[in-house]
Amino acid sequence: MKMRDLIVNFPNQLIESLKISKTYDIQVDRTIMNVVICGVGGSGIGGEIVKTWCKNNSHIPIEVCHSYELPQFVSSATLVIACSYSGNTEETLTALDQALQKNAFIIAITSGGKLMKIAEEKNFKSVIVPGGHPPRAALAYPLVQVLAILTKVKITAIDLEAEIANSAKLLQTDQNNIEKEAGNILKASGDRKFLFYAEDKFAPTLLRACQQINENSKELAFYNVIPEMNHNEIVGWANQKEDIFTVFLRSSLENSRNSQRINFTEKSVREKGLTHKMSARGNTLVEQTLWSIHLFDWISLLYAEKKNIDIEEVFIIEKLKQELANI
């Protein structure tokens, strides 16, 4: 399936992943005191998104590990969710080995590979999702399953089925408008480097936007969040920035003080460079996040098509893996 088809299919992928979440139960044999979600790249960003969604309704800490080393606090009272779409991600497998040594309560999310085999050998739960796609085009699988796991073990009270089903319906209904808006934003950018700003609850959404432009469009992209950038990066706008296109993602869910900060920041940046304001659609943080992610995916796709490049090619990543395998 081509990348364009995969992006168009994202709402259906959400629905499919929701159906998968209904096929299994989780029995926890201990008290869970904290959660660590392990994953990198397309398999890791889902953890960051869910962590943000759960920030105000989880009764225990949730962390995301994007590297080889687990946090020191991991213990037998930790739920470790090992997420690797391919099942062969070396950082996640290394962290998994540490989780096994610490006797953590482990659940895997994967389409197969070494992770599935280790789960079978070590007798811990694995959630198997459909494989065969580039991980960046399979976001709905780890994303929904991470949220489903946290819901099933009662770490979050988010209404999984309603949130995902409503989000998928919103994307299906708004698909043509999203593609059109993405095209308008890309045209307005004039091939400048993208810089994204939003309130901090959308940090993983903006990170995902940059990742998609990196991999799909083969370009650099950057982001920061309010209020943090108001204490440092805003000073960097002292001079004109002709090579940057700044996108402000606005939300009806913004903290009122942050709304005032963003208004000021947007006005200040507009005096120094080209800007664009977009408004996330949806009634909840989940809906607005997924709507924005879908729009950013479309921008990355249209950008690649405009440049007439191979959107699926990630040669440099494969080269790095080969180099590491030879060490």
RODO-2510 file (C-alpha; in nm, 4 decimals, decimal comma):
residues 327
     n   res          X          Y          Z
     1     m     0,0000     0,0000     0,0000
     2     k     0,1380     0,3422    -0,1011
     3     m     0,2024     0,6109     0,1616
     4     r    -0,0831     0,8230     0,0276
     5     d    -0,3205     0,5300     0,0737
     6     l    -0,1882     0,4677     0,4247
     7     i    -0,2463     0,8291     0,5238
     8     v    -0,5961     0,8288     0,3750
     9     n    -0,6605     0,5072     0,5674
    10     f    -0,5556     0,6462     0,9073
    11     p    -0,9173     0,6839     1,0347
    12     n    -0,9900     0,3218     0,9383
    13     q    -0,6663     0,2140     1,1049
    14     l    -0,7896     0,3754     1,4271
    15     i    -1,1132     0,1761     1,4046
    16     e    -0,9249    -0,1461     1,3288
    17     s    -0,6930    -0,0901     1,6233
    18     l    -0,9925    -0,0228     1,8481
    19     k    -1,1369    -0,3602     1,7437
    20     i    -0,8059    -0,5293     1,8308
    21     s    -0,8186    -0,3733     2,1780
    22     k    -1,1449    -0,5576     2,2437
    23     t    -0,9908    -0,9014     2,1795
    24     y    -0,7820    -0,9334     2,4961
    25     d    -0,7904    -0,8864     2,8718
    26     i    -0,5082    -0,8131     3,1136
    27     q    -0,4806    -0,9682     3,4572
    28     v    -0,2411    -0,7834     3,6863
    29     d    -0,0973    -0,9846     3,9747
    30     r     0,0481    -0,6906     4,1706
    31     t     0,0029    -0,3257     4,2609
    32     i     0,1357    -0,1005     3,9847
    33     m     0,3084     0,2136     4,1123
    34     n     0,4378     0,3607     3,7842
    35     v     0,4434     0,3032     3,4085
    36     v     0,7262     0,3132     3,1545
    37     i     0,6440     0,2948     2,7826
    38     c     0,9455     0,1849     2,5769
    39     g     0,9673     0,2741     2,2095
    40     v     1,1477     0,4887     1,9541
    41     g     1,0462     0,6524     1,6273
    42     g     0,7036     0,5618     1,4993
    43     s     0,6635     0,3095     1,7809
    44     g     0,7587     0,5588     2,0511
    45     i     0,5595     0,8679     1,9623
    46     g     0,2353     0,6905     2,0557
    47     g     0,3618     0,6624     2,4108
    48     e     0,4323     1,0352     2,4283
    49     i     0,0868     1,1172     2,2954
    50     v    -0,0889     0,8876     2,5426
    51     k     0,1245     1,0187     2,8293
    52     t    -0,0008     1,3694     2,7506
    53     w    -0,3610     1,2516     2,7266
    54     c    -0,3325     1,0858     3,0683
    55     k    -0,1558     1,3729     3,2422
    56     n    -0,4629     1,4979     3,4258
    57     n    -0,6427     1,1685     3,4901
    58     s    -0,3762     0,9135     3,5820
    59     h    -0,3172     0,8411     3,9504
    60     i     0,0418     0,7210     3,8968
    61     p     0,3417     0,8531     3,6978
    62     i     0,3807     0,7600     3,3311
    63     e     0,7183     0,7933     3,1600
    64     v     0,8394     0,7180     2,8072
    65     c     1,1793     0,5586     2,7394
    66     h     1,3266     0,6298     2,3955
    67     s     1,6650     0,4758     2,4606
    68     y     1,8562     0,1665     2,5709
    69     e     1,8383     0,2389     2,9429
    70     l     1,5337     0,2175     3,1655
    71     p     1,4887     0,4707     3,4456
    72     q     1,6473     0,3579     3,7710
    73     f     1,3117     0,3539     3,9521
    74     v     1,1786     0,0610     3,7464
    75     s     1,0939    -0,2308     3,9761
    76     s     0,8523    -0,5189     4,0175
    77     a     0,5861    -0,2529     4,0782
    78     t     0,6381    -0,1009     3,7310
    79     l     0,4237    -0,1674     3,4268
    80     v     0,6609    -0,1712     3,1292
    81     i     0,4963    -0,1519     2,7870
    82     a     0,7531    -0,2589     2,5269
    83     c     0,6430    -0,1196     2,1935
    84     s     0,8215    -0,2116     1,8718
    85     y     0,6182    -0,2315     1,5525
    86     s     0,8759    -0,4515     1,3792
    87     g     0,9635    -0,6365     1,6965
    88     n     1,3328    -0,5891     1,6260
    89     t     1,4114    -0,2397     1,7570
    90     e     1,7409    -0,2773     1,9423
    91     e     1,6864     0,0068     2,1899
    92     t     1,3513    -0,1373     2,2980
    93     l     1,4835    -0,4931     2,3172
    94     t     1,7746    -0,3769     2,5348
    95     a     1,5381    -0,1911     2,7679
    96     l     1,3144    -0,4982     2,7743
    97     d     1,6042    -0,7111     2,8969
    98     q     1,6498    -0,4707     3,1885
    99     a     1,2763    -0,4850     3,2642
   100     l     1,2969    -0,8646     3,2800
   101     q     1,5905    -0,8443     3,5198
   102     k     1,3927    -0,6088     3,7442
   103     n     1,0873    -0,8382     3,7349
   104     a     0,8652    -0,5619     3,6007
   105     f     0,5125    -0,6396     3,4832
   106     i     0,5637    -0,6422     3,1051
   107     i     0,3286    -0,6155     2,8104
   108     a     0,4508    -0,6051     2,4498
   109     i     0,2935    -0,4385     2,1473
   110     t     0,4353    -0,5638     1,8170
   111     s     0,3633    -0,7165     1,4791
   112     g     0,6158    -0,9959     1,5358
   113     g     0,9943    -1,0238     1,5296
   114     k     1,2199    -1,0862     1,8285
   115     l     0,9865    -0,9089     2,0701
   116     m     0,7042    -1,1540     2,0011
   117     k     0,9416    -1,4494     2,0436
   118     i     1,0750    -1,3155     2,3734
   119     a     0,7195    -1,2658     2,4993
   120     e     0,6412    -1,6277     2,4166
   121     e     0,9621    -1,7547     2,5812
   122     k     0,9281    -1,5402     2,8946
   123     n     0,5531    -1,5856     2,9172
   124     f     0,4388    -1,2244     2,9290
   125     k     0,1457    -1,0710     2,7456
   126     s     0,1910    -0,9558     2,3871
   127     v    -0,0604    -0,7621     2,1795
   128     i    -0,0101    -0,8501     1,8136
   129     v    -0,0967    -0,5867     1,5534
   130     p    -0,0955    -0,6065     1,1716
   131     g     0,2509    -0,5646     1,0206
   132     g     0,3966    -0,4727     0,6853
   133     h     0,3762    -0,0931     0,6977
   134     p     0,6460     0,1674     0,7641
   135     p     0,6193     0,2309     1,1412
   136     r     0,5454     0,6003     1,0804
   137     a     0,2376     0,4937     0,8831
   138     a     0,1126     0,2554     1,1507
   139     l     0,0670     0,5017     1,4383
   140     a    -0,2868     0,3920     1,5229
   141     y    -0,1726     0,0456     1,6300
   142     p     0,0697     0,1291     1,9132
   143     l    -0,1206     0,4461     2,0028
   144     v    -0,4585     0,2820     2,0606
   145     q    -0,3102    -0,0289     2,2220
   146     v    -0,1046     0,1712     2,4736
   147     l    -0,4169     0,3630     2,5709
   148     a    -0,6178     0,0397     2,5814
   149     i    -0,3670    -0,1237     2,8156
   150     l    -0,3708     0,1719     3,0542
   151     t    -0,7506     0,1662     3,0453
   152     k    -0,7735    -0,2074     3,1078
   153     v    -0,5451    -0,1910     3,4127
   154     k    -0,7408     0,1143     3,5365
   155     i    -0,4511     0,3594     3,5275
   156     t    -0,6539     0,6068     3,3222
   157     a    -1,0254     0,6769     3,3073
   158     i    -1,0248     0,7941     2,9452
   159     d    -1,3231     0,6546     2,7556
   160     l    -1,1189     0,4609     2,4996
   161     e    -1,3999     0,3507     2,2703
   162     a    -1,5808     0,6849     2,2586
   163     e    -1,2650     0,8906     2,2084
   164     i    -1,1185     0,6770     1,9305
   165     a    -1,4480     0,6135     1,7534
   166     n    -1,5406     0,9830     1,7615
   167     s    -1,1939     1,0820     1,6414
   168     a    -1,2084     0,8367     1,3507
   169     k    -1,5520     0,9684     1,2506
   170     l    -1,4236     1,3267     1,2652
   171     l    -1,1301     1,2426     1,0387
   172     q    -1,3448     1,0511     0,7931
   173     t    -1,5934     1,3381     0,7704
   174     d    -1,3246     1,6050     0,7427
   175     q    -1,0756     1,4179     0,5228
   176     n    -1,1169     1,6355     0,2127
   177     n    -1,0986     1,9574     0,4129
   178     i    -0,7877     1,8350     0,5941
   179     e    -0,6122     1,7569     0,2649
   180     k    -0,7126     2,0959     0,1252
   181     e    -0,5923     2,2832     0,4344
   182     a    -0,2633     2,0915     0,4286
   183     g    -0,2151     2,1962     0,0663
   184     n    -0,2866     2,5599     0,1492
   185     i    -0,0367     2,5558     0,4377
   186     l     0,2309     2,3978     0,2193
   187     k     0,1712     2,6519    -0,0560
   188     a     0,1941     2,9382     0,1932
   189     s     0,5238     2,8042     0,3303
   190     g     0,7042     2,8760     0,0042
   191     d     0,9518     2,5928     0,0712
   192     r     1,0727     2,7570     0,3925
   193     k     1,1709     2,5440     0,6911
   194     f     0,8742     2,4592     0,9145
   195     l     0,8676     2,5736     1,2774
   196     f     0,5661     2,4698     1,4853
   197     y     0,4373     2,6367     1,8032
   198     a     0,1482     2,5352     2,0297
   199     e     0,0550     2,5006     2,3937
   200     d     0,2560     2,2348     2,5760
   201     k    -0,0254     1,9767     2,5757
   202     f     0,0389     1,9490     2,2003
   203     a     0,4145     1,8893     2,2331
   204     p     0,4009     1,5284     2,1044
   205     t     0,1689     1,6376     1,8236
   206     l     0,4291     1,8879     1,7050
   207     l     0,7091     1,6359     1,7509
   208     r     0,5148     1,3950     1,5291
   209     a     0,4760     1,6731     1,2682
   210     c     0,8526     1,7215     1,2590
   211     q     0,9178     1,3468     1,2419
   212     q     0,6847     1,3096     0,9444
   213     i     0,8438     1,5981     0,7569
   214     n     1,1853     1,4461     0,8359
   215     e     1,1012     1,0979     0,7060
   216     n     0,8402     1,1641     0,4402
   217     s     0,9597     1,4970     0,3018
   218     k     1,3329     1,4502     0,3724
   219     e     1,3537     1,7961     0,5310
   220     l     1,4388     1,9393     0,8707
   221     a     1,1558     2,0810     1,0840
   222     f     1,1435     2,2232     1,4357
   223     y     0,9019     2,2913     1,7202
   224     n     0,8683     2,4419     2,0637
   225     v     0,5860     2,4934     2,3103
   226     i     0,4266     2,7685     2,5132
   227     p     0,4892     2,8686     2,7875
   228     e     0,8455     2,7285     2,7825
   229     m     0,9583     2,9093     2,4664
   230     n     0,8427     3,2391     2,6198
   231     h     1,1326     3,2114     2,8628
   232     n     1,4091     3,1645     2,6056
   233     e     1,3387     3,1032     2,2355
   234     i     1,1190     3,4095     2,1936
   235     v     1,4307     3,6241     2,2350
   236     g     1,5760     3,4525     1,9268
   237     w     1,3164     3,6367     1,7186
   238     a     1,4994     3,9669     1,7658
   239     n     1,5965     3,9682     1,3967
   240     q     1,4156     3,8861     1,0721
   241     k     1,3881     3,5172     0,9813
   242     e     1,3283     3,4958     0,6080
   243     d     1,3904     3,1211     0,5799
   244     i     1,1391     3,0037     0,8438
   245     f     0,7645     2,9403     0,8120
   246     t     0,6050     2,9391     1,1570
   247     v     0,2794     2,7495     1,2125
   248     f     0,0796     2,8229     1,5268
   249     l    -0,1503     2,5384     1,6271
   250     r    -0,4361     2,6890     1,8281
   251     s    -0,6863     2,5029     2,0435
   252     s    -1,0142     2,5731     2,2199
   253     l    -0,8657     2,3820     2,5149
   254     e    -0,5802     2,6245     2,5849
   255     n    -0,5131     2,7480     2,9353
   256     s    -0,6359     3,1087     2,9422
   257     r    -0,2938     3,2447     3,0395
   258     n    -0,1294     3,0421     2,7651
   259     s    -0,3812     3,1805     2,5154
   260     q    -0,2655     3,5296     2,6052
   261     r     0,0969     3,4188     2,5729
   262     i     0,0374     3,2626     2,2318
   263     n    -0,1452     3,5735     2,1090
   264     f     0,1515     3,7876     2,2075
   265     t     0,4029     3,5407     2,0639
   266     e     0,2166     3,5135     1,7351
   267     k     0,2070     3,8917     1,6957
   268     s     0,5774     3,9227     1,7787
   269     v     0,6834     3,6452     1,5402
   270     r     0,4638     3,7856     1,2602
   271     e     0,6717     4,1034     1,2683
   272     k     0,9902     3,9013     1,2034
   273     g     0,8829     3,6236     0,9683
   274     l     0,6081     3,4462     0,7771
   275     t     0,3416     3,2848     0,9981
   276     h     0,0243     3,0776     0,9682
   277     k    -0,2444     3,0054     1,2278
   278     m    -0,4437     2,6824     1,2252
   279     s    -0,7116     2,5693     1,4686
   280     a    -0,7366     2,2103     1,5894
   281     r    -1,0842     2,0674     1,5358
   282     g    -1,2649     1,8397     1,7772
   283     n    -1,4227     1,8579     2,1206
   284     t    -1,1600     1,6785     2,3290
   285     l    -0,7827     1,6676     2,3519
   286     v    -0,7818     1,3222     2,1902
   287     e    -0,9913     1,4417     1,8958
   288     q    -0,7894     1,7608     1,8483
   289     t    -0,4600     1,5718     1,8701
   290     l    -0,5575     1,3119     1,6111
   291     w    -0,7089     1,5733     1,3792
   292     s    -0,3867     1,7762     1,3937
   293     i    -0,1682     1,4692     1,3434
   294     h    -0,3685     1,3753     1,0358
   295     l    -0,3281     1,7245     0,8901
   296     f     0,0465     1,7247     0,9542
   297     d     0,0739     1,3816     0,7905
   298     w    -0,0945     1,5285     0,4825
   299     i     0,1493     1,8210     0,4781
   300     s     0,4444     1,5802     0,4822
   301     l     0,2916     1,3735     0,2014
   302     l     0,2111     1,6700    -0,0218
   303     y     0,5555     1,8158     0,0445
   304     a     0,7190     1,4912    -0,0735
   305     e     0,4950     1,4752    -0,3804
   306     k     0,5764     1,8372    -0,4645
   307     k     0,9478     1,7575    -0,4502
   308     n     0,8896     1,4370    -0,6512
   309     i     1,0924     1,2249    -0,4094
   310     d     1,0552     0,8679    -0,2863
   311     i     0,8491     0,9201     0,0271
   312     e     0,9120     0,5706     0,1635
   313     e     1,2925     0,5755     0,1253
   314     v     1,4826     0,5949     0,4571
   315     f     1,8229     0,4809     0,3326
   316     i     2,0234     0,6635     0,5972
   317     i     1,8373     0,4853     0,8787
   318     e     1,8987     0,1471     0,7192
   319     k     2,2653     0,2371     0,6691
   320     l     2,2972     0,3256     1,0371
   321     k     2,1425    -0,0069     1,1373
   322     q     2,3912    -0,1925     0,9160
   323     e     2,6824     0,0016     1,0651
   324     l     2,5686    -0,0840     1,4181
   325     a     2,5160    -0,4493     1,3265
   326     n     2,8803    -0,4708     1,2183
   327     i     3,0130    -0,3412     1,5500
***
